[in-house]
């Protein structure tokens, strides 16, 4: 019985981490053609926490201002808290998950996840050899201060979308470096 419950939790967690469980609501849209002047937007103008990061990314037009965050089960990957956003960029569905860690106070899961991302640019929800998540690796980006982790999924092969993802990840890497 215990193994069944753990397996169900594993499936739910893996689904929630990849954004497979949609809210059914209309997605907000972004275009790569009308980004704001980012020269005047500085991370130091925002609080060094998940909410500050989200406001910073919204100001940079990487997250739509009307997009709603979904609270994630962040403790499963050792994070302090986390949010997921779903929106459209040039008519392609984008899933963004943002997690905040306490680098000086990481539990074993947090240390494992951060270590895997630092070493390989990806992590496994329950560990690489766990039977719970089917050995699914989740590509992730870690901020330079190792406080923030992001998963950004966009299946578009359009060069503008690929560049948008790279710019988004750079903004996260450099947030309070």
C-alpha positions as CSV (number, residue, x, y, z in Angstrom):
1,X,0.0,0.0,0.0
2,X,2.8,2.4,0.9
3,X,4.5,1.8,-2.5
4,X,1.2,2.5,-4.3
5,X,0.8,5.8,-2.5
6,X,4.4,6.8,-3.2
7,X,3.9,5.9,-6.9
8,X,0.8,8.0,-7.1
9,X,2.6,11.0,-5.4
10,X,5.5,10.5,-7.9
11,X,3.2,10.6,-10.9
12,X,1.3,13.6,-9.6
13,X,4.6,15.4,-8.8
14,X,6.2,14.6,-12.2
15,X,3.0,15.8,-14.0
16,X,2.9,19.1,-12.0
17,X,6.6,19.8,-12.5
18,X,6.2,19.5,-16.3
19,X,3.1,21.6,-16.6
20,X,1.0,18.7,-17.9
21,X,-1.9,19.6,-15.7
22,X,-3.4,22.6,-17.4
23,X,-5.8,24.9,-15.7
24,X,-8.2,25.0,-18.7
25,X,-8.3,28.8,-18.7
26,X,-7.3,31.0,-21.6
27,X,-3.6,31.6,-21.9
28,X,-2.1,35.1,-21.9
29,X,-0.1,35.9,-25.0
30,X,3.4,37.5,-25.5
31,X,5.1,38.4,-28.7
32,X,8.8,38.7,-29.3
33,X,8.2,41.8,-31.4
34,X,7.1,44.2,-28.7
35,X,9.3,43.8,-25.7
36,X,9.8,46.8,-23.3
37,X,13.1,48.8,-23.1
38,X,15.0,46.4,-20.9
39,X,18.0,48.8,-20.4
40,X,16.1,50.6,-17.6
41,X,15.0,47.4,-15.7
42,X,17.4,46.4,-13.0
43,X,17.1,43.4,-10.7
44,X,18.3,45.5,-7.8
45,X,14.9,47.4,-8.0
46,X,13.1,44.2,-6.9
47,X,13.2,42.1,-3.7
48,X,15.6,39.1,-3.6
49,X,12.8,36.5,-3.3
50,X,10.6,34.5,-5.6
51,X,8.0,37.3,-5.8
52,X,10.7,39.8,-6.7
53,X,12.0,37.5,-9.4
54,X,8.5,37.1,-10.8
55,X,7.9,40.9,-10.8
56,X,11.3,41.4,-12.5
57,X,10.6,38.9,-15.2
58,X,7.2,40.4,-15.7
59,X,8.7,43.9,-16.1
60,X,11.1,42.4,-18.7
61,X,8.0,41.0,-20.5
62,X,9.1,37.4,-20.1
63,X,6.0,36.6,-18.1
64,X,2.7,38.2,-19.1
65,X,1.4,40.7,-16.6
66,X,-2.0,39.1,-16.4
67,X,-0.7,35.5,-16.2
68,X,-1.6,33.7,-13.0
69,X,0.8,31.7,-11.0
70,X,0.1,28.2,-9.8
71,X,1.7,27.2,-6.5
72,X,4.0,24.2,-7.0
73,X,4.8,21.3,-4.6
74,X,8.3,22.8,-4.2
75,X,9.3,20.8,-1.1
76,X,9.4,17.6,-3.3
77,X,12.6,19.0,-4.9
78,X,13.9,20.7,-1.7
79,X,12.9,24.2,-2.7
80,X,11.5,26.9,-0.3
81,X,8.6,27.7,-2.7
82,X,7.8,27.6,-6.4
83,X,5.3,28.8,-9.0
84,X,4.3,27.7,-12.5
85,X,3.1,29.9,-15.4
86,X,1.6,28.9,-18.7
87,X,1.3,31.4,-21.5
88,X,1.8,31.8,-25.3
89,X,4.8,33.2,-27.0
90,X,4.2,33.7,-30.8
91,X,1.4,31.2,-30.5
92,X,3.5,28.5,-28.9
93,X,2.6,27.3,-25.4
94,X,5.3,28.0,-22.8
95,X,5.5,26.4,-19.4
96,X,7.7,28.2,-16.8
97,X,8.4,27.0,-13.3
98,X,10.4,29.1,-10.9
99,X,11.7,27.8,-7.6
100,X,13.4,29.6,-4.7
101,X,16.0,27.8,-2.5
102,X,17.8,28.8,0.6
103,X,21.4,28.0,-0.4
104,X,22.7,28.1,3.2
105,X,19.9,25.9,4.5
106,X,19.4,23.1,1.9
107,X,17.9,19.8,2.9
108,X,19.2,16.6,1.2
109,X,16.7,16.9,-1.7
110,X,17.7,20.5,-2.3
111,X,21.4,19.6,-2.3
112,X,20.8,16.7,-4.7
113,X,18.7,18.8,-7.2
114,X,21.1,21.8,-7.1
115,X,24.0,19.5,-7.5
116,X,22.5,17.7,-10.5
117,X,21.6,21.0,-12.2
118,X,25.1,22.4,-11.6
119,X,26.7,19.2,-13.0
120,X,24.4,18.4,-15.9
121,X,21.9,21.2,-16.4
122,X,19.1,18.8,-15.5
123,X,17.6,17.0,-12.5
124,X,15.5,14.0,-11.6
125,X,12.6,14.6,-9.2
126,X,13.2,11.6,-7.0
127,X,16.8,10.8,-8.0
128,X,18.2,9.3,-11.2
129,X,17.7,5.7,-10.1
130,X,14.3,6.1,-8.6
131,X,11.5,4.0,-9.9
132,X,9.0,6.7,-9.1
133,X,9.5,9.1,-12.0
134,X,10.6,6.8,-14.7
135,X,14.1,8.4,-14.9
136,X,12.8,11.5,-16.5
137,X,15.4,14.3,-16.6
138,X,14.1,17.8,-16.3
139,X,16.3,20.5,-18.0
140,X,16.8,23.4,-15.6
141,X,18.7,26.6,-15.2
142,X,20.2,27.7,-11.9
143,X,20.9,31.4,-11.0
144,X,24.5,32.3,-10.3
145,X,23.7,32.7,-6.6
146,X,22.1,29.2,-6.6
147,X,19.0,30.6,-5.0
148,X,16.7,30.3,-8.0
149,X,16.0,27.4,-10.4
150,X,13.9,27.6,-13.6
151,X,12.3,25.1,-15.9
152,X,11.4,26.7,-19.2
153,X,9.5,24.6,-21.8
154,X,8.7,25.8,-25.3
155,X,8.5,23.2,-28.1
156,X,8.7,25.9,-30.8
157,X,11.6,25.8,-33.2
158,X,11.2,29.4,-34.2
159,X,14.5,31.3,-33.7
160,X,12.6,34.1,-31.9
161,X,11.2,31.7,-29.3
162,X,14.6,30.0,-28.9
163,X,16.2,33.4,-28.3
164,X,13.4,34.3,-25.9
165,X,14.1,31.2,-23.8
166,X,17.9,32.0,-23.7
167,X,17.2,35.6,-22.7
168,X,14.7,34.4,-20.0
169,X,17.3,32.0,-18.6
170,X,20.0,34.7,-18.6
171,X,17.7,37.0,-16.7
172,X,17.2,34.3,-14.0
173,X,20.9,33.5,-13.9
174,X,21.8,37.1,-13.3
175,X,19.0,37.9,-10.8
176,X,20.9,39.0,-7.6
177,X,24.1,37.3,-8.7
